[in-house]
């Protein structure tokens, strides 16, 4: 069954508004797709022998891997869309979700949202984390054509990556509950040469001390520059990279999500997976490694290119304590990306209105 999807996204560096998905939490066994009418199909009386455009196509066949086509290439003009087709056929594995990322000019893969979520008829087609919720008829055979936007760049490549999972996956780790894929469609603009990769920069990030009821914006995602409330847990824990805590002994501190409960051993509602969540027993949390840097705040501010962070080595510890304003911290995240954190403000304490503010620079 072929299905057509049009993106509402028309500009360059497209980051989906993940907060909008928090209410889209259908179960993985739900049936949500409705087959649209193909205006160019042979059943349309207004169509006479339509010419099929050349389409970059990915093919994955679980029963015959020798027929797989894991890569495809095409070219496009800025401001237009190019079609990209994915055909995923499984013999044994149920494909419950599809994940898509977009990487513009080597600037780093980000979640790519293809459906108009403002349309109430389409809301249930995305899971809370932004992946596509596959309905029952598509669990074994998928044939989708997407309209992939070409952002406003002079030269370079836009790489779209597709894979399916057997449950809740991870936009930064295609191996997590992988069903089929991953495949890439590369769109070339101009001469196809990407510029030197710049760091991704986030400023003014504020995290609050954790509350016992979990109702605090305590965790941060390097994926999408988003602060998360602990109660957002089920769909978004895979996004969390590190969190903030404060104690009398350690004062202001960061800890990786994986190490958070070890160093901050207090019950916080919503942090740990509940038995009712999908595959709760196999829940994995992100690691991150921290170390105080010898760099000054001025040196932090001057860093612009990804290569300037290559000298950072992974530290031994997944938390860092006794932070002060003006500190610069080196870190390596769960996916091997290197970065720096500059602490700009601390409101000391462990009450609900106490916080830390910081800037981040990380490799794409």
N, C-alpha and C positions, 0 to 999 in steps of 0.2 A: 504494500500500500504506500503510494507516494503522497507526501504532504508538503504543502508550500508554506513557508513562514516568511513574513516581512518584518524587518526590524524598524522600530520607531526611532532608532538612533541614527543621527545624521552627521555628527561632528567627530573630530579627531579622537582625542584620548578619552575613550568612553568608559566611564566607571558606573556600574549599575548602582542604584540607590538601594543598598541592601536593607536599609531600615524598612522599606516598603514591603519586604517579603516576610516580615515577622509574623504576619497573620496568615500566611499561605502555608499551612502546615498539614496538608492532606497526608494520609497514610500511604506507604509505598505500594499497597495493594489497591489503591483507588483507581477508578477509570475516569479519565478527565478529557481526553482528546475527542473532538468532533471533527470528522473529515470534511474539509472545505471543498467547495466545488471549484474545479480547475477551469478557469475561463478559457484556457487554450486546449482543453481536452476535446477528443473527437465527439463526445456526446453533446457538445455545445453547438447548436444549430448555426450560430453566427461565425463559426470557425471552419475554414476550408483548408485542409492539409497544412496546418501550421508547421513552420520550420523549427526544429528543435535547436536551441542555441547550444554552443559548446559549453559544457559545465565541468568545472573541476570536481572530480568525484573520488571519494574514499570508499573502499570496500573491505569489510572484514567478515570472514565466514568461519565460524567456529569448527565446523565439520571438515572444512577444506582450506586450511591456512595457506596453502600454496597459491590460492587465488587472491590473497589479500593485496590490496593496493593502499599502503599506509601513508603515501604522500601524493600531493597533487599541487600543480602550480597554475597560476593564471596572472593576468595583468589587469590593471584598472586605472581609471581616471579619477582624480580627486573629486569628491562630492557625489560620486555615483555609488551604486551597489553592484556587486558581482555575485552570481549564483554559485553556491557551493552545495554539493550533494553528498550525503552520507548514507551508505547501505550497510547495515550491521545485521548479520543473520546468525543466530545462535541455535544450537541443536539441543543442548542440555541446560545452559545457564539462563536464568531469568534476568533480563535487563530492566532494572527498575528506575534508574535515573540516567540522564545524559548531562555531562559537564562540558562546557565550552569556555575556552579562554581566548583572549586577544592580546597579542604582543605587537605594539607599534614601534617600528624602528629600533628594536632591541631594548626598548624601555622597560621591559618586564611584563610577564603575563599577568593579566587581570581577568576576573570573571566577566564573561560577556553575556549579556541578556538580549535575547532575540524576540521576545514576545512583548506586546503592548499591555503591560500590567495594569494600565488605567482602565482597560476594558473589563467590566465585571465578568464577561463570558470567558475570559482568559486567565483570570486570577488563579484558578486551581491548577493551571498547567505548570506552575513553578512551585517547587518546594521552598521551605523557609530559607534555605541557604542560597537560593537562586538557581539550582539545577532544574532541569526539565523533568517533570513527573511523567513517566511513560505509562500509558494505560495498558489494560490487559491484552488487547490485540497486538500490541507492539512489543511485548516482552521478549518475543523470539525473532521477529522480523521488523526491521526499521528501514524505511526508505524516505528520508526527509530532504527537502531542498530549502536552503536558507538564503536569504538575501544578506550578503556580507558587505558592510559599508567600507568605503575607501576614505580614510581620514585625510586631512589637509596637511600633507607633507610634500616636500620637493622631490626627494629621492629616498628610497628605502624599501623595506619589506614589512607587510602586515601578516603575521602568522596566526592563523586560527587553529586551535587544537581541540579535538573531539574525542571523547571516550564515554563508555557507559559503565555503570556499576551495579552491583547486586544489592546496594543499600546506600546509606549515607556515605558519601565520599569526601574528597578534599581537593579543592581547586589547585592546591600546590603540590599534590602527590597523587598522580594518576594510578598508582599501584594500590591505593587503598580501596579494597572491595571491588577491584577491577573486574568487569565482565568482558568487554571487548574494546579494542583500541590499544594505544592511542594513535590517532592519525592527525596529520597536519595539512592544511591548505594554505599555501603561501601566495600572497598577492603582491606583485611587484609594481612599484611606482617609480617612474623615471628610470634612472640607471640601476636601481635596486640596491644601491650601496647605503648601508645605515651609517649615520654619523657616530662619532665617539660617544659611548654610553655615558650619560650623566647619572649622578646619584638621584635617588628619589628623596625629596625633602619634605618633612612634616614639621610644622611649627605650632607652638601653643597647645600641645596635648595636655589635657588635665585628667588625672586619675584621682579618685577619692578613696579614702580609707574604707575597707570592707565593713559592711553591716551584717549582723547575724541573720537578718531575714533575706540577705542576698540582693536587696534593693539599692545597689550602689554601682556606679560606673567605675569599675576597678580594673578591668582588663583592656588591653590594647592589641589591635591587629595590625601588623606590618603589611598585610595583604592589601588592605583597602583604607588605611588611615582612619580606622573607626574605633571609637571607645565603646565597650560593651558593658551593659548591666549584667551582673552575675546571673540574674534570673532569666536572661536570654539563652541560657545554656544549651538545650538539646540540639538545635540546628546550628549553633554558632561556635561551639567549643573548639572545633577544628580551626577556627579563625584566630583564636586567642594565642598570642605569643608570650606575653608576660603580664604580670599584675603587680599592683602596689599594695604594700601593707606597712603598718607602723606599730612598733612595740616599744616598751620602756627601755629595753636593752639594745635593740637593733636600730631604733629610731626609724627614719625614712628608708625604705628598702624596696627593691625590685626582686621578683622571683619568676622564673619560667613557670608556665602553666603546669608542666609536669611535676615541678618541684614545690609548687606553692603550698600544698597541704603538709609537706614535710617540714617546712620552715615556719609556717604559720598554722599551727595545729589547733585551730578553732573551728567549730562547726559553722559552716556558712551554707545556708539553704540554696540549692540550685547549682552548686559547684560540681558535685559528683553525679554521674549518670544514675538514673533510677532504673529499677528492674523493668519497668514498663517501656523504656526507650528501646529503639531498634538496636539489636546486637550490643546491648549495654555491657556485657561481659568482656567484649573486645575493644572497648573504648580506649583510645590512645590520645594523649595530650602532648602538646608541643614542648620541646626542649628549647632552651636558649642559654648561652653561656656568657657571663659578664666579668669584666675586670676594669678597675680604675685606669684611665689612660693618662699618659704624661702630656698629652696635647692640651694646649690652652684653649679658651673659648674663642680667641681670635683665629687660631688654627682650624678649629671646627668650622667657623663661619667661612673660611676661605676654601674649603673643600668643595669641588664642583663635579669632578669626574669619578666614575666608578672605580677606575684603576688606582686612584689615590687611597682606596681602602684595602687594597690587596695585602698590605703589610700586616694587617691584623691577624693574630693567631687565636685559635680557639682556646679559651681559658678552661680551668678545671671545674669551676663552680657555677651552679645554675641560680645563684642569688647573689645580691650585693647589698651590703648594709651600711648604715651610718652615712647616708648621702647628705651632701650639702649643696647649697646654691653655688653655681659656678663649676661643679664637678663635670668632667667629661668622661664618659664610660664607653669602653669598647665592648662589642658583643658580636656573637655569631649565632644566627637563628637556627631553627630546626632543619632548614633546607640548605644550609651552608652559606647563606647570604651574610656578608660582613657589614657592620655599621657602627655608628657612633650616636650616643645620647648626650645632650647638654642639658643639665638641670638648671632651670631659670628661676623657679620659685618653689618654696615649701611652706605650707601652713601646717606646722607641727601638731601632731596629735592623732588619736584614733577615733575621734568622733565623726559623725556622718558628714560634717561640713569641713573636715580637714583633708588636705590634698597635696599633690605634687604637680608641677607644670614643667614640661620639658620639650625640647626639639629633637628631631631624629634625622639622620642621613644614613641611607642604606643602599646597597647595590641593587640594581633592578633584577 
